[in-house]
Structures are given as C-alpha cells and as structure tokens.
Amino acid sequence: MPEKNIDWKNLGFDYQKTNKSYISIYKDGKWDDGKLTEDNFIKISEASTSLHYGQQCFEGLKAYRTKEGDIQLFRPDENAKRMQNSCDKILMPRVPVDKFIDAVKQVVKANKEFVPPHGTGATLYIRPFMIGTGHTVGVKPAPEYIFRIFVLPVGSYFKGGLSPVNFVTTEYDRAAPKGTGAAKVGGNYAASLEAHKEAVEKGYADCIYLDAKTHTKIEEVGAANFFGITKDDVFVTPKSPSILPSITKYSLMYIAEKILGMKVEERDVVIDQLDEFKEAGACGTAAVITPIGSITHKDKEHVFYSKEEVGPVTRKLYETLVGIQTGDVDAPEGWIYKV
C-alpha cells in the first residue's frame, strides 16, 4: 500500500516527478526494447518535427487501487489502439498494442507507492506520448521517434469532484470536420487554450465547442466528451468525425445499455434543443464524469437537473463506472488488466 506522505484526498491535477518513466526509441525502421529511466528530461534535436510541425500525440489513462490493495488498469488496450489511430493520422510509427500495455505495466509497477489508496477518490494518471525527433527542417515525417510514459497521482480534473459545474459555448472552433479532431494530438489542445481562458475569465469551468461547419451542434466540452440524459431516460452523446473517441464515453454507453437497461443514441445534439435533456455531463479519463449544471449559449442559460446537486442517472453512471475501475463492481470481460 502507498506509504508516501501525500494528502491523497486533496490532490489536484498537477505534475509531480515520480520514481521512474519509460522510454523507447524508434530508429532505422524499428522500436528498441524500451527501458525505465529516472531522468524526467528529454534531449532532442532543435530541428525535431515535434517542435516545429506538431508531429506528436499522446494518451491518458489511469491505474486504480482496489479495496484489497491490488493495482489495476482500465481498458489500456483501447488507449493503445486510439494512439495507433493518432499515429496513422500524422504519419508516425505505431506502437504495438502488446508493447504499449507492457510499457504501462512496467512504469506503474515502478511507481506503485504513488498509486493512491482505495476510497480516496485519487488515482495514478498515466501519460503515454510520442514525439518526432531527429534533424528535419522540411515539412515531412521525422526520421526518429521517442515513445515515453510518465505517471503522477491526481485528484479531480474539475474542482469539486462529483458536483455540477457550468459551461458556456464559444465561437472558436476546436477542429475542422476533416481535420485532426478525432486524433489525440497536441495541436488540438493548443487551439483550445484561448477559448478556455475566455470561458474561465467569465466564471465558467470551460467552454462548449460547437461543430465548425454550422455552429449548431455540440461537439466537445473543453477536453471532454458530452452526454445528455433525455426526459425518458435515453443516454445521448454527439456523433461527429471531428470528436475525439472517448474510451470513457464508449464505456458509459455500454454501462447505460447493458447494465442500467437504458436506450443509447449516438447522434447530433443541437444546441438550441437542450430542453430534451434532464441531465447532462462531461466525460473523459481526466474528468471521469463531471455533471453539467448549466450551459449558457448566446447569453441564455439552460439549467439541467440542478446547479448544486447531481442528477440520479448521472450519479448511477458514475458509481458504476468508478466501481468497475476500482474493483468494487464486476467488470465486463476484458476491461480490467491487473498490474
């Protein structure tokens, strides 16, 4: 069990150095075996494509401590596959799924005392990423790549944990319809910083991005996916080629349909038709489930279940998902990997 002198229940979402990270190098058309390292700095060429042309991508997943003290991962194979899709989009070499999972297990084991105790609400956040390196000035794929993973204990992404927060729509676009929106690449997040800053300055947790083509449909909630619960208990989430396919969202869709017996729809969510939803939330690895208290669009505020209390369906989804992740609820086959 963890013995670190850490206030587990009051962790934020901030970087801290842990024991070891993982690093593997791609050179001459193949990956090396990879290794653990205590060095949390990277030395690369000043001409690396990751620095100039944004040839890089990343992932996010978590390790959880069970009641018995064991450590487990939640669907890391899906993170590996999504990272492969991101690599394909910007012409980087794929990391094999088995190599990805083995690397994650290695780095979690090396930092096991940083995996927070069961019941604290904290988790070990895992950040795999890949960058293009080597001497490249022209706009073309890099000759070499670094695949790396670091970890750190974290609390809630949005302050307050499972409590409603408020959002506002933005006129800024997160991603173009046929751009990199479905890939987890850094450029998407750099493009979101200005919109996020303006939303926070107005007193909101973050902004709601609408589709770039018509600005009439919800796409993402900051760096998370959106879901709504209709008045007749249908779980609805937006469908768009420029939305990052959230592993948390697709897990919630399964939980809603297969465990809670709800109808599930992945479809357009029109911003002017929010009245169809009695509850709403943002979901993702970092956010887990964050209830949405209200969305303000064109100076008109729409309140869902409550700005102070979590709706019953959202709470049940959260308890089931977190229960599976922490070992308190039986998981669907293949979802949990023991470390």
DRENDO-1510 file (C-alpha; in Angstrom, 1 decimal, always signed):
<recs>
REC; n; res; u; v; w
REC; 1; MET; +0.0; +0.0; +0.0 .
REC; 2; PRO; +1.1; +3.6; -0.6 .
REC; 3; GLU; +3.4; +5.0; +2.1 .
REC; 4; LYS; +4.2; +8.4; +0.5 .
REC; 5; ASN; +3.5; +11.4; +2.6 .
REC; 6; ILE; +0.8; +12.7; +0.3 .
REC; 7; ASP; -2.5; +14.3; +1.1 .
REC; 8; TRP; -4.4; +11.8; -1.2 .
REC; 9; LYS; -7.8; +13.4; -0.7 .
REC; 10; ASN; -6.7; +16.9; -1.7 .
REC; 11; LEU; -4.7; +16.2; -4.8 .
REC; 12; GLY; -5.2; +18.5; -7.8 .
REC; 13; PHE; -4.3; +17.7; -11.4 .
REC; 14; ASP; -0.7; +18.9; -11.3 .
REC; 15; TYR; +2.6; +17.5; -12.3 .
REC; 16; GLN; +5.0; +15.9; -9.8 .
REC; 17; LYS; +8.0; +13.8; -10.5 .
REC; 18; THR; +7.7; +10.1; -9.5 .
REC; 19; ASN; +10.2; +7.3; -9.4 .
REC; 20; LYS; +10.7; +6.3; -13.0 .
REC; 21; SER; +9.4; +6.9; -16.5 .
REC; 22; TYR; +9.5; +4.6; -19.6 .
REC; 23; ILE; +11.3; +5.4; -22.9 .
REC; 24; SER; +11.6; +3.6; -26.2 .
REC; 25; ILE; +13.3; +4.9; -29.4 .
REC; 26; TYR; +12.2; +4.3; -33.0 .
REC; 27; LYS; +15.2; +4.4; -35.3 .
REC; 28; ASP; +16.0; +2.7; -38.7 .
REC; 29; GLY; +12.5; +1.4; -39.0 .
REC; 30; LYS; +12.1; -0.3; -35.7 .
REC; 31; TRP; +11.4; +0.2; -32.0 .
REC; 32; ASP; +14.1; -0.8; -29.4 .
REC; 33; ASP; +13.2; -2.8; -26.4 .
REC; 34; GLY; +12.5; +0.2; -24.2 .
REC; 35; LYS; +13.6; +0.8; -20.6 .
REC; 36; LEU; +12.8; +2.6; -17.4 .
REC; 37; THR; +14.6; +5.8; -16.5 .
REC; 38; GLU; +14.8; +8.1; -13.5 .
REC; 39; ASP; +15.5; +11.1; -15.8 .
REC; 40; ASN; +12.4; +13.2; -16.4 .
REC; 41; PHE; +14.0; +15.4; -19.1 .
REC; 42; ILE; +14.4; +14.7; -22.8 .
REC; 43; LYS; +17.2; +15.8; -25.0 .
REC; 44; ILE; +16.3; +16.2; -28.7 .
REC; 45; SER; +17.4; +18.0; -31.9 .
REC; 46; GLU; +16.4; +21.6; -32.2 .
REC; 47; ALA; +15.1; +20.6; -35.6 .
REC; 48; SER; +12.7; +17.9; -34.3 .
REC; 49; THR; +9.4; +17.8; -36.2 .
REC; 50; SER; +7.5; +17.7; -32.8 .
REC; 51; LEU; +8.8; +21.2; -32.0 .
REC; 52; HIS; +8.1; +22.8; -35.4 .
REC; 53; TYR; +5.3; +20.9; -37.1 .
REC; 54; GLY; +3.4; +19.4; -34.2 .
REC; 55; GLN; +4.2; +15.8; -35.1 .
REC; 56; GLN; +3.3; +14.3; -31.7 .
REC; 57; CYS; +0.4; +12.7; -30.0 .
REC; 58; PHE; -0.4; +11.5; -26.5 .
REC; 59; GLU; -2.8; +9.4; -24.4 .
REC; 60; GLY; -4.2; +9.4; -20.9 .
REC; 61; LEU; -5.3; +6.5; -18.7 .
REC; 62; LYS; -5.3; +5.6; -15.0 .
REC; 63; ALA; -4.2; +3.0; -12.6 .
REC; 64; TYR; -6.6; +2.2; -9.7 .
REC; 65; ARG; -6.1; +0.7; -6.2 .
REC; 66; THR; -8.7; -1.9; -5.2 .
REC; 67; LYS; -10.1; -2.5; -1.7 .
REC; 68; GLU; -7.7; -5.4; -1.4 .
REC; 69; GLY; -4.7; -3.3; -2.3 .
REC; 70; ASP; -4.2; -4.6; -5.8 .
REC; 71; ILE; -3.5; -2.3; -8.8 .
REC; 72; GLN; -5.5; -2.5; -12.0 .
REC; 73; LEU; -5.8; -0.7; -15.3 .
REC; 74; PHE; -9.0; +0.2; -17.1 .
REC; 75; ARG; -9.1; -0.8; -20.8 .
REC; 76; PRO; -5.5; +0.1; -21.7 .
REC; 77; ASP; -5.8; -1.9; -25.0 .
REC; 78; GLU; -8.3; +0.8; -26.2 .
REC; 79; ASN; -5.8; +3.5; -25.4 .
REC; 80; ALA; -3.2; +1.6; -27.4 .
REC; 81; LYS; -5.5; +1.4; -30.4 .
REC; 82; ARG; -6.5; +5.0; -30.2 .
REC; 83; MET; -2.8; +6.1; -30.0 .
REC; 84; GLN; -2.2; +4.0; -33.2 .
REC; 85; ASN; -5.0; +5.9; -34.9 .
REC; 86; SER; -3.5; +9.2; -33.9 .
REC; 87; CYS; -0.1; +8.0; -35.2 .
REC; 88; ASP; -1.6; +7.0; -38.5 .
REC; 89; LYS; -3.2; +10.4; -38.9 .
REC; 90; ILE; +0.1; +12.3; -38.7 .
REC; 91; LEU; +2.4; +9.6; -40.2 .
REC; 92; MET; +4.1; +8.3; -37.1 .
REC; 93; PRO; +5.0; +4.7; -36.5 .
REC; 94; ARG; +2.6; +2.6; -34.5 .
REC; 95; VAL; +3.4; +1.3; -31.0 .
REC; 96; PRO; +2.2; -2.4; -31.0 .
REC; 97; VAL; -0.6; -2.9; -28.5 .
REC; 98; ASP; +1.3; -5.5; -26.5 .
REC; 99; LYS; +4.3; -3.2; -26.2 .
REC; 100; PHE; +2.1; -0.3; -25.1 .
REC; 101; ILE; +0.4; -2.4; -22.4 .
REC; 102; ASP; +3.7; -3.9; -21.2 .
REC; 103; ALA; +5.3; -0.4; -21.0 .
REC; 104; VAL; +2.3; +0.9; -19.0 .
REC; 105; LYS; +2.6; -2.0; -16.6 .
REC; 106; GLN; +6.3; -1.5; -16.2 .
REC; 107; VAL; +6.0; +2.1; -15.3 .
REC; 108; VAL; +3.1; +1.6; -12.9 .
REC; 109; LYS; +4.9; -1.2; -11.1 .
REC; 110; ALA; +8.0; +1.1; -10.8 .
REC; 111; ASN; +5.8; +3.8; -9.2 .
REC; 112; LYS; +3.4; +1.6; -7.2 .
REC; 113; GLU; +3.8; +3.6; -4.0 .
REC; 114; PHE; +2.3; +6.6; -5.9 .
REC; 115; VAL; -1.0; +4.7; -6.7 .
REC; 116; PRO; -3.4; +6.3; -4.2 .
REC; 117; PRO; -5.3; +4.2; -1.6 .
REC; 118; HIS; -8.7; +2.9; -2.4 .
REC; 119; GLY; -11.6; +5.2; -1.4 .
REC; 120; THR; -9.6; +8.5; -1.6 .
REC; 121; GLY; -11.0; +9.4; -5.0 .
REC; 122; ALA; -7.5; +9.8; -6.2 .
REC; 123; THR; -5.8; +7.8; -9.0 .
REC; 124; LEU; -2.5; +7.3; -10.7 .
REC; 125; TYR; -2.7; +9.2; -14.0 .
REC; 126; ILE; -0.6; +7.7; -16.9 .
REC; 127; ARG; +0.6; +9.8; -19.8 .
REC; 128; PRO; +2.0; +7.9; -22.8 .
REC; 129; PHE; +3.2; +10.2; -25.6 .
REC; 130; MET; +5.2; +10.1; -28.8 .
REC; 131; ILE; +7.3; +12.8; -30.5 .
REC; 132; GLY; +9.0; +13.1; -33.8 .
REC; 133; THR; +12.8; +13.7; -33.3 .
REC; 134; GLY; +16.0; +13.9; -35.4 .
REC; 135; HIS; +17.3; +16.6; -37.7 .
REC; 136; THR; +14.4; +17.6; -40.0 .
REC; 137; VAL; +13.8; +21.1; -41.4 .
REC; 138; GLY; +11.5; +20.3; -44.3 .
REC; 139; VAL; +7.8; +19.6; -43.7 .
REC; 140; LYS; +7.9; +15.8; -43.7 .
REC; 141; PRO; +7.8; +12.9; -41.2 .
REC; 142; ALA; +10.7; +12.6; -38.7 .
REC; 143; PRO; +13.4; +10.0; -39.1 .
REC; 144; GLU; +13.3; +9.1; -35.4 .
REC; 145; TYR; +10.7; +9.0; -32.7 .
REC; 146; ILE; +10.5; +8.8; -28.9 .
REC; 147; PHE; +7.7; +6.9; -27.1 .
REC; 148; ARG; +7.6; +7.8; -23.5 .
REC; 149; ILE; +5.3; +7.3; -20.4 .
REC; 150; PHE; +5.3; +9.2; -17.1 .
REC; 151; VAL; +2.9; +8.9; -14.2 .
REC; 152; LEU; +1.6; +11.0; -11.3 .
REC; 153; PRO; -1.1; +10.8; -8.7 .
REC; 154; VAL; -4.0; +13.1; -9.3 .
REC; 155; GLY; -7.4; +14.2; -7.9 .
REC; 156; SER; -10.3; +15.6; -9.8 .
REC; 157; TYR; -9.7; +17.5; -13.0 .
REC; 158; PHE; -12.5; +20.0; -12.3 .
REC; 159; LYS; -12.5; +21.3; -8.8 .
REC; 160; GLY; -15.2; +19.9; -6.6 .
REC; 161; GLY; -15.2; +16.3; -7.8 .
REC; 162; LEU; -18.7; +15.0; -8.5 .
REC; 163; SER; -20.6; +18.3; -8.3 .
REC; 164; PRO; -22.2; +20.2; -11.1 .
REC; 165; VAL; -20.2; +22.9; -13.0 .
REC; 166; ASN; -21.3; +25.4; -15.5 .
REC; 167; PHE; -20.2; +25.9; -19.1 .
REC; 168; VAL; -20.5; +28.4; -21.9 .
REC; 169; THR; -20.5; +27.9; -25.7 .
REC; 170; THR; -17.6; +29.5; -27.7 .
REC; 171; GLU; -17.4; +31.0; -31.1 .
REC; 172; TYR; -13.9; +29.4; -31.5 .
REC; 173; ASP; -13.6; +26.1; -33.4 .
REC; 174; ARG; -11.7; +23.2; -31.8 .
REC; 175; ALA; -11.2; +21.1; -35.0 .
REC; 176; ALA; -12.3; +21.1; -38.7 .
REC; 177; PRO; -14.7; +18.4; -40.0 .
REC; 178; LYS; -11.9; +16.6; -41.9 .
REC; 179; GLY; -9.0; +17.7; -39.7 .
REC; 180; THR; -7.3; +16.1; -36.7 .
REC; 181; GLY; -10.2; +16.3; -34.2 .
REC; 182; ALA; -10.5; +12.6; -33.8 .
REC; 183; ALA; -6.8; +12.2; -33.2 .
REC; 184; LYS; -5.3; +13.0; -29.8 .
REC; 185; VAL; -2.6; +15.4; -31.0 .
REC; 186; GLY; -1.2; +18.4; -29.2 .
REC; 187; GLY; -2.3; +20.9; -31.8 .
REC; 188; ASN; -6.0; +20.4; -30.9 .
REC; 189; TYR; -5.3; +21.4; -27.3 .
REC; 190; ALA; -3.1; +24.4; -28.2 .
REC; 191; ALA; -6.0; +25.6; -30.3 .
REC; 192; SER; -8.3; +25.3; -27.2 .
REC; 193; LEU; -6.3; +27.5; -24.8 .
REC; 194; GLU; -7.7; +30.8; -25.8 .
REC; 195; ALA; -11.3; +29.7; -25.7 .
REC; 196; HIS; -10.7; +28.0; -22.3 .
REC; 197; LYS; -9.1; +31.2; -20.9 .
REC; 198; GLU; -12.0; +33.3; -22.0 .
REC; 199; ALA; -14.6; +30.9; -20.5 .
REC; 200; VAL; -12.8; +30.8; -17.2 .
REC; 201; GLU; -12.5; +34.6; -17.1 .
REC; 202; LYS; -16.3; +34.7; -17.5 .
REC; 203; GLY; -16.7; +32.5; -14.5 .
REC; 204; TYR; -17.3; +29.1; -16.2 .
REC; 205; ALA; -15.4; +25.8; -15.8 .
REC; 206; ASP; -14.7; +25.6; -19.5 .
REC; 207; CYS; -16.3; +26.1; -22.9 .
REC; 208; ILE; -18.6; +24.0; -25.1 .
REC; 209; TYR; -17.3; +23.6; -28.7 .
REC; 210; LEU; -19.9; +23.5; -31.5 .
REC; 211; ASP; -19.4; +21.9; -34.9 .
REC; 212; ALA; -17.1; +24.1; -37.1 .
REC; 213; LYS; -19.3; +23.9; -40.1 .
REC; 214; THR; -22.7; +25.1; -38.8 .
REC; 215; HIS; -22.1; +26.1; -35.1 .
REC; 216; THR; -25.4; +24.5; -34.3 .
REC; 217; LYS; -24.4; +21.1; -32.7 .
REC; 218; ILE; -22.5; +20.3; -29.6 .
REC; 219; GLU; -19.2; +18.5; -30.2 .
REC; 220; GLU; -17.0; +18.6; -27.1 .
REC; 221; VAL; -17.0; +20.0; -23.6 .
REC; 222; GLY; -13.5; +21.5; -23.3 .
REC; 223; ALA; -11.2; +18.5; -23.5 .
REC; 224; ALA; -14.0; +16.0; -22.6 .
REC; 225; ASN; -17.0; +14.4; -24.4 .
REC; 226; PHE; -20.6; +15.4; -23.8 .
REC; 227; PHE; -23.5; +13.3; -22.9 .
REC; 228; GLY; -27.1; +14.0; -22.0 .
REC; 229; ILE; -30.0; +12.1; -20.4 .
REC; 230; THR; -33.4; +12.7; -22.0 .
REC; 231; LYS; -36.6; +13.1; -20.1 .
REC; 232; ASP; -37.5; +9.5; -21.0 .
REC; 233; ASP; -34.0; +8.2; -19.8 .
REC; 234; VAL; -32.2; +7.8; -23.2 .
REC; 235; PHE; -28.4; +8.2; -23.0 .
REC; 236; VAL; -27.4; +10.6; -25.8 .
REC; 237; THR; -24.0; +11.6; -27.0 .
REC; 238; PRO; -22.8; +13.6; -30.1 .
REC; 239; LYS; -21.6; +11.8; -33.2 .
REC; 240; SER; -19.1; +13.6; -35.4 .
REC; 241; PRO; -15.9; +12.7; -37.3 .
REC; 242; SER; -14.1; +15.6; -35.5 .
REC; 243; ILE; -14.8; +14.4; -31.9 .
REC; 244; LEU; -12.1; +12.5; -30.1 .
REC; 245; PRO; -13.5; +9.0; -29.5 .
REC; 246; SER; -13.5; +8.9; -25.7 .
REC; 247; ILE; -12.9; +5.5; -24.1 .
REC; 248; THR; -14.8; +6.7; -21.1 .
REC; 249; LYS; -17.8; +7.7; -23.3 .
REC; 250; TYR; -18.0; +4.3; -25.1 .
REC; 251; SER; -17.7; +2.6; -21.7 .
REC; 252; LEU; -20.6; +4.7; -20.4 .
REC; 253; MET; -22.6; +3.8; -23.5 .
REC; 254; TYR; -22.1; +0.1; -22.7 .
REC; 255; ILE; -22.9; +0.6; -19.0 .
REC; 256; ALA; -26.1; +2.6; -19.8 .
REC; 257; GLU; -27.4; +0.0; -22.2 .
REC; 258; LYS; -26.1; -3.4; -20.9 .
REC; 259; ILE; -26.1; -2.7; -17.1 .
REC; 260; LEU; -28.6; +0.0; -16.5 .
REC; 261; GLY; -31.0; -1.1; -19.3 .
REC; 262; MET; -31.2; +2.3; -20.9 .
REC; 263; LYS; -31.6; +3.2; -24.6 .
REC; 264; VAL; -28.4; +4.7; -26.1 .
REC; 265; GLU; -28.1; +7.0; -29.0 .
REC; 266; GLU; -25.0; +8.5; -30.7 .
REC; 267; ARG; -26.3; +11.3; -32.8 .
REC; 268; ASP; -26.5; +15.1; -33.4 .
REC; 269; VAL; -27.0; +17.2; -30.3 .
REC; 270; VAL; -28.5; +20.5; -31.4 .
REC; 271; ILE; -27.5; +23.4; -29.1 .
REC; 272; ASP; -31.0; +25.0; -29.4 .
REC; 273; GLN; -32.7; +21.8; -28.3 .
REC; 274; LEU; -31.2; +21.4; -24.8 .
REC; 275; ASP; -34.7; +21.2; -23.3 .
REC; 276; GLU; -34.8; +17.5; -24.3 .
REC; 277; PHE; -32.3; +16.7; -21.6 .
REC; 278; LYS; -33.0; +16.5; -17.9 .
REC; 279; GLU; -29.3; +15.8; -17.0 .
REC; 280; ALA; -26.0; +16.3; -18.8 .
REC; 281; GLY; -22.4; +15.7; -18.2 .
REC; 282; ALA; -18.8; +15.8; -19.5 .
REC; 283; CYS; -16.8; +12.6; -19.5 .
REC; 284; GLY; -13.2; +11.5; -20.2 .
REC; 285; THR; -10.2; +9.9; -18.5 .
REC; 286; ALA; -9.3; +13.1; -16.6 .
REC; 287; ALA; -12.8; +14.4; -16.0 .
REC; 288; VAL; -14.3; +10.8; -15.3 .
REC; 289; ILE; -17.9; +12.2; -15.2 .
REC; 290; THR; -18.4; +15.8; -14.4 .
REC; 291; PRO; -22.1; +16.8; -14.1 .
REC; 292; ILE; -23.1; +19.8; -16.1 .
REC; 293; GLY; -25.2; +22.2; -14.1 .
REC; 294; SER; -25.9; +24.6; -16.9 .
REC; 295; ILE; -24.9; +25.7; -20.4 .
REC; 296; THR; -25.0; +29.3; -21.4 .
REC; 297; HIS; -25.5; +29.9; -25.2 .
REC; 298; LYS; -25.9; +33.4; -26.6 .
REC; 299; ASP; -26.4; +34.9; -23.2 .
REC; 300; LYS; -29.2; +32.4; -22.4 .
REC; 301; GLU; -28.6; +30.0; -19.6 .
REC; 302; HIS; -30.1; +26.5; -19.7 .
REC; 303; VAL; -30.1; +24.7; -16.3 .
REC; 304; PHE; -30.3; +20.9; -16.3 .
REC; 305; TYR; -31.1; +18.8; -13.2 .
REC; 306; SER; -29.6; +21.3; -10.8 .
REC; 307; LYS; -26.6; +23.7; -10.4 .
REC; 308; GLU; -26.0; +22.3; -6.9 .
REC; 309; GLU; -27.0; +18.6; -7.0 .
REC; 310; VAL; -26.0; +15.7; -9.2 .
REC; 311; GLY; -28.9; +14.0; -11.1 .
REC; 312; PRO; -29.7; +10.4; -10.1 .
REC; 313; VAL; -28.9; +8.9; -13.6 .
REC; 314; THR; -25.6; +10.7; -13.8 .
REC; 315; ARG; -24.7; +9.5; -10.2 .
REC; 316; LYS; -25.6; +5.9; -11.1 .
REC; 317; LEU; -23.5; +6.0; -14.2 .
REC; 318; TYR; -20.6; +7.5; -12.2 .
REC; 319; GLU; -20.9; +5.0; -9.3 .
REC; 320; THR; -21.0; +2.1; -11.8 .
REC; 321; LEU; -18.0; +3.3; -13.9 .
REC; 322; VAL; -15.8; +4.1; -10.9 .
REC; 323; GLY; -16.9; +0.9; -9.2 .
REC; 324; ILE; -15.7; -1.1; -12.2 .
REC; 325; GLN; -12.4; +0.9; -12.3 .
REC; 326; THR; -11.7; +0.4; -8.6 .
REC; 327; GLY; -12.8; -3.3; -8.4 .
REC; 328; ASP; -16.0; -2.7; -6.4 .
REC; 329; VAL; -18.3; -3.7; -9.3 .
REC; 330; ASP; -17.8; -6.7; -11.6 .
REC; 331; ALA; -16.3; -5.5; -14.9 .
REC; 332; PRO; -17.3; -6.7; -18.4 .
REC; 333; GLU; -14.9; -9.2; -19.8 .
REC; 334; GLY; -11.6; -7.8; -21.0 .
REC; 335; TRP; -12.0; -4.4; -19.4 .
REC; 336; ILE; -9.6; -4.8; -16.4 .
REC; 337; TYR; -5.9; -5.6; -16.6 .
REC; 338; LYS; -4.1; -6.5; -13.4 .
REC; 339; VAL; -0.7; -5.0; -12.7 .
</recs>
